[in-house]
């Protein structure tokens, strides 16, 4: 077989095109991609607005925490609810609320009535919606593709996310710099409407809810906690992901301060920093998609977080903008892989009836971890600047990797196979069907 044929076979038979063969996944992924552009428009606008209103790293972190706080408080209940209800119906309603919040941002900024308190309140309301919205998005993907196409589906979703991370912040930075933040917020609503339409026309499988009668929401939450606590691999991996997210991802929330104070590049520089991360993320996600299997993903996860820590140390050691952009691109490659490789392992391992609760906690690590890290680093930046706290976070990631290394072979054996891993002392949970 020629090299061209080998590449074609890798992409269209083993890689991302496998996921695109499924109609509902195509619709979900592409409309979610448009909504992700809207999210980045909104995120860049809120971040820059918070910086313009306060010029404080602390308040940048406070806005991030305001969005993440509802996840900390309600995420375990959200997971239990998601496992009990019609996920598609719920996410449709949540998407409408996101559109309403987007309109509120447009109105307040257009009327020049926005202040840091209103911004924090809107961020908190958005966080409350995301407490349910994020884990539902994660749990729906396995119901849109067969199990053996899960790796390319998750990775393709990540590639689309990172392409939006590349284009969204760059466009948003230009819009804010040449027009205003109100126009930026208005453009975000277009993506939100597209995803709302996509959710109306898909029909995912709905075969993973509990088969036994529930004894109540609190009992469901406790059942999920016991499942994670007793599982020999899911709990440790979630903890590892939380540490990595808390100390490697806050740089994105602190990017307005880096762009303005460290590199003197303003809103356009902010957009370029996030776009560089997005460019790297595209390559990382496509590489993970074409990897196309679960075997070896534990080592991939550890290696990716190591690369993230090294990229952060390089980023914080320079005041040259083009070098910082290269560091951000490298960081994007590794952050995307470090986030999605563990997600694939968790999706491959978890019992379907527990998927909502487990993936809700994964969503917590993905959103709340960076927010808490941003608050701590932002507060520290008041005294020592932005670069030192981010560098310390990178060192903490390297320490966590060192602790995980002795456990990697056992975790790989339990999570990289075709079936769910056993829970010590209990019967192995029933596996999902091959179409799950």
PyMOL commands that set and color helices and strands:
alter all, ss='L'
color gray80, all
select helices_A, chain A and resi 3-14+17-20+23-54+57-82+87-110+116-141+147-178+181-201+217-230+234-248+250-253+255-262+266-291+297-316+321-349+352-384+386-405+408-415
alter helices_A, ss='H'
color red, helices_A
deselect
rebuild
show_as cartoon
